[in-house]
Amino acid sequence: MNNVTAATSPYNALVDAVLSGQDPVPTTEARDELVRELQVRKRCYPGWVSDGRMSQTDATDRVRRLAQAVGCLNELIRCESATDPQVGPDAGTLAR
């Protein structure tokens, strides 16, 4: 198994570029990724709780927070679409 630490992760520069606005991700794509992650957590967390790898409280809190993030992006997409109807929701990005 490869022991790549957070400090040497090849994704650090990618994340920095996205967060700084140098390489923005469309809002709809960001939302879709959160939805995929939410589906993974809903599938995995029950087993992790049963195995004692995670508490039920922690699992519930994490799912709730991620669901809230999806809701926030859905609202942002709705607002972007309403603000510029000729462009549509796919034109929005997280870094503006």
Contacts in CASP RR format, 6 or more apart in sequence:
PFRMAT RR
TARGET T0000
AUTHOR 0000-0000-0000
METHOD contacts of the structure
MODEL  1
MNNVTAATSPYNALVDAVLSGQDPVPTTEARDELVRELQVRKRCYPGWVS
DGRMSQTDATDRVRRLAQAVGCLNELIRCESATDPQVGPDAGTLAR
4 10 0 8 1.000
6 12 0 8 1.000
14 23 0 8 1.000
17 23 0 8 1.000
18 24 0 8 1.000
18 25 0 8 1.000
18 94 0 8 1.000
18 95 0 8 1.000
19 95 0 8 1.000
20 95 0 8 1.000
21 95 0 8 1.000
22 95 0 8 1.000
24 93 0 8 1.000
24 94 0 8 1.000
24 95 0 8 1.000
24 96 0 8 1.000
25 93 0 8 1.000
25 94 0 8 1.000
25 95 0 8 1.000
26 90 0 8 1.000
26 91 0 8 1.000
26 92 0 8 1.000
26 93 0 8 1.000
27 73 0 8 1.000
27 76 0 8 1.000
27 77 0 8 1.000
27 80 0 8 1.000
27 89 0 8 1.000
27 92 0 8 1.000
27 93 0 8 1.000
27 94 0 8 1.000
28 77 0 8 1.000
28 89 0 8 1.000
28 90 0 8 1.000
28 92 0 8 1.000
30 73 0 8 1.000
30 94 0 8 1.000
31 70 0 8 1.000
31 73 0 8 1.000
31 74 0 8 1.000
31 77 0 8 1.000
34 66 0 8 1.000
34 69 0 8 1.000
34 70 0 8 1.000
34 73 0 8 1.000
35 70 0 8 1.000
37 66 0 8 1.000
38 63 0 8 1.000
38 66 0 8 1.000
38 67 0 8 1.000
38 70 0 8 1.000
41 59 0 8 1.000
41 62 0 8 1.000
41 63 0 8 1.000
41 66 0 8 1.000
42 63 0 8 1.000
45 54 0 8 1.000
45 59 0 8 1.000
45 62 0 8 1.000
45 63 0 8 1.000
46 59 0 8 1.000
47 53 0 8 1.000
48 54 0 8 1.000
48 59 0 8 1.000
49 55 0 8 1.000
49 56 0 8 1.000
49 59 0 8 1.000
77 89 0 8 1.000
77 92 0 8 1.000
78 89 0 8 1.000
80 87 0 8 1.000
80 88 0 8 1.000
80 89 0 8 1.000
80 91 0 8 1.000
80 92 0 8 1.000
81 88 0 8 1.000
81 89 0 8 1.000
84 91 0 8 1.000
END
